[in-house]
């Protein structure tokens, strides 16, 4: 698991190793899902929900 910095434009670069694990590439979408107050999971929105 890597870390990322938030730019002044609100953009985040997901580290390469984590992008590979999520199976996402440029132009793909991800969702931020709040699983507990202040805790989020990043989910690849390009994958079927059941996966």
N, C-alpha and C positions, 0 to 999 in steps of 0.2 A: 504494500500500500504506500503510495507516494503522497506528497503534499503539493499544493498549488497556491499561487498567490492571486488575489483578486485585483484586476486593473482598475484604473479610475473610470473606465467605461463599463465596469461591472462584468468583465469577461474573465473566464477561468480557463487555463490550459490544463487539460487532464494529462498527467504523465503518460508517456508512451507505453510503459508496461501495464498500466491500468486500462488504457484504451484497448490494448490487445486482449486483456481479460474480459472486458465488456463487449468485445467484438464490434467496436464502433470505429468509424473513419470520418474524415472531413465531410461535413454536410449532414451526418446522422444526428438524430435528436436523442437527448437524454432527459429523464425526469428526475426531479428531486422529491423524494417521498419522505415526509416527516413520520418517523416511526415512534418517536417519543418527544416530549418537549425539548427542543434544541438539538435533537439527533436526527440526521437525515441519511437516507440511502440514495445512491445514484443508480438509476435503472435505465438500461438501454431501451428507448421507446421504439426502436426498430424491431425488437424481438416480440414474438407472440406472448401474451400475458401468461399462459400456462407454462411457459419455459422457465 
